[in-house]
Amino acid sequence: MNNFRIFPKIEVKQFNLVKGYKLEGLRVLGNPLSFIAEYEKFLADEILIEDVLASLLDSLIETKLIKKIAQSSSISLTAGGGIKNIKDAEKIFAAGAERVILCSAALKKSNLLTEIVDKFGSQSLAVKLEIYSRNNNIEYLTFNNGREVFKCNPYDWIEHLKNLGVGEIHTNFIDDDGTGES
């Protein structure tokens, strides 16, 4: 049985594809739609699109962008950024995403995870962990694009997420982010 999937992650700031280095210094790389078209050529199984500053800026990922991606691509879409409540999740699903991904809100409002699972099912929810590690030792979780610390053992948090019924857990190691070394 083959459990390997190609799952590119697209980071955006509003309508621009961006990338940082260790979650800092975001630079614009271009139009996310053109990158997604390339991923589709290389048979990606799913695309993860995340507005990396939405939570920090108290905004929601652009649903117009999600709709454009969903209409122009046959690849399954997971989307997130700035989701604060069930209505935000509903907007993202209505725009064409098959799954939502939360990071900051998952740490601040774990009841929101339960609401999403109860309403849409476990398969509809992913949670991203921003993990700061030093010398390959996991130190702590962060949120708001690495700017705030969440005081919890990451392994305990993963167990908590599993018990809540979260369908997927994604990890982003801050020390490796944007370095091309992992």
C-alpha positions in Angstrom: 0.0 0.0 0.0 1.4 3.4 -1.0 0.8 6.1 1.6 3.1 8.7 0.0 1.3 11.8 -1.2 2.6 15.0 -2.8 1.3 17.9 -0.8 2.8 21.3 -1.8 2.3 24.2 0.6 1.6 27.6 -0.8 2.1 30.5 1.6 0.3 33.7 0.7 -0.1 37.2 1.9 -3.5 38.2 0.5 -3.2 37.5 -3.2 0.6 37.1 -3.4 2.7 34.0 -3.1 5.3 34.6 -0.4 8.1 32.8 1.3 10.2 33.7 4.3 13.3 32.4 6.1 12.5 30.9 9.5 9.1 32.7 9.4 10.7 36.1 8.9 11.4 38.4 6.0 8.6 37.5 3.7 9.4 38.1 0.0 6.9 38.0 -2.9 7.5 35.2 -5.3 4.7 35.7 -7.7 1.1 34.6 -8.5 0.0 31.5 -6.6 -2.1 30.4 -9.5 0.9 29.9 -11.8 2.7 27.8 -9.1 -0.4 25.7 -8.5 -0.6 25.0 -12.3 3.0 23.7 -12.2 2.2 21.5 -9.2 -0.8 20.1 -11.1 1.5 19.2 -14.0 3.7 17.2 -11.5 0.6 15.4 -10.2 0.4 16.9 -6.7 -2.3 15.1 -4.7 -3.4 18.1 -2.7 -2.5 21.8 -2.2 -2.2 23.5 1.1 -2.7 27.3 0.8 -2.2 29.4 3.9 -2.2 33.1 4.5 0.7 33.2 6.9 -0.1 36.7 8.3 -3.9 36.5 8.5 -4.1 35.6 12.2 -1.5 38.2 13.1 -3.3 40.9 11.1 -6.8 39.7 12.4 -8.0 39.0 8.9 -9.2 35.9 7.0 -7.5 34.3 4.0 -8.9 35.8 0.8 -11.8 33.6 -0.2 -11.7 35.0 -3.7 -8.3 33.5 -4.1 -9.5 30.1 -2.8 -12.4 30.3 -5.3 -10.0 31.1 -8.2 -7.8 28.2 -7.2 -10.7 25.7 -6.8 -12.1 26.8 -10.2 -8.8 26.6 -12.1 -7.4 23.3 -10.6 -8.6 19.8 -10.1 -6.3 19.3 -7.1 -7.9 18.9 -3.6 -7.4 22.1 -1.6 -6.7 22.7 2.1 -6.9 26.4 3.1 -6.4 28.4 6.2 -5.2 31.6 7.7 -7.1 33.8 10.2 -9.9 31.3 10.9 -11.4 32.4 14.2 -14.8 30.8 14.3 -17.1 28.3 12.5 -18.4 30.9 10.1 -14.9 31.6 8.9 -14.5 27.8 8.2 -17.8 27.8 6.4 -16.7 30.7 4.1 -13.5 28.7 3.2 -15.5 25.5 2.5 -18.0 27.6 0.4 -15.1 29.0 -1.6 -14.0 25.5 -2.6 -11.6 24.1 0.0 -12.1 20.5 1.0 -10.3 21.0 4.3 -9.4 23.9 6.6 -6.2 24.2 8.5 -5.8 26.1 11.7 -2.8 27.0 13.8 -3.3 30.1 16.0 -7.0 29.5 16.6 -6.3 25.8 17.4 -4.1 26.9 20.3 -6.4 29.7 21.5 -9.8 28.0 21.0 -9.6 24.2 21.0 -13.5 24.2 21.2 -13.4 25.5 17.6 -11.7 22.3 16.6 -14.5 20.3 18.1 -17.1 22.4 16.4 -15.5 21.9 13.0 -15.2 18.1 13.5 -18.8 17.9 14.7 -20.2 19.9 11.8 -17.9 18.8 8.9 -16.1 15.6 10.1 -12.5 14.8 11.1 -11.4 14.6 7.4 -12.3 18.3 7.0 -9.8 19.6 9.6 -6.0 19.9 9.8 -3.9 21.6 12.4 -0.5 23.1 11.8 2.1 23.1 14.5 4.8 25.8 14.3 7.6 24.1 16.3 10.7 25.9 17.5 13.6 23.5 18.0 17.2 24.0 19.0 19.9 21.4 18.1 17.2 18.9 17.0 15.5 19.1 20.5 11.9 20.3 20.3 11.5 23.3 22.6 8.0 24.7 22.2 5.1 25.5 20.0 4.4 29.0 18.6 1.6 30.7 16.8 0.9 34.0 14.9 3.7 33.0 12.4 6.2 32.3 15.2 5.7 35.5 17.1 4.0 34.1 20.2 4.8 31.1 22.3 2.3 28.5 23.5 3.5 26.9 26.7 2.7 23.2 26.1 4.7 20.1 25.3 4.3 19.5 21.6 3.8 15.8 22.1 1.0 16.4 24.7 -0.6 18.8 22.2 -0.5 16.2 19.4 -2.2 13.7 21.7 -4.9 16.3 22.6 -5.5 17.0 18.9 -5.9 13.2 18.2 -8.4 12.9 21.1 -10.4 15.8 19.6 -10.7 14.0 16.3 -8.4 16.3 14.2 -8.0 14.6 10.8 -4.4 15.7 9.9 -1.5 17.3 11.8 1.1 19.2 9.8 4.4 20.3 11.3 6.5 23.3 10.4 9.9 23.4 12.1 10.8 27.1 12.3 14.6 26.4 12.3 14.2 24.7 8.9 11.6 27.0 7.3 12.7 28.5 4.0 16.3 27.2 4.4 16.0 24.4 1.8 17.8 22.1 4.2 15.0 19.8 5.3 
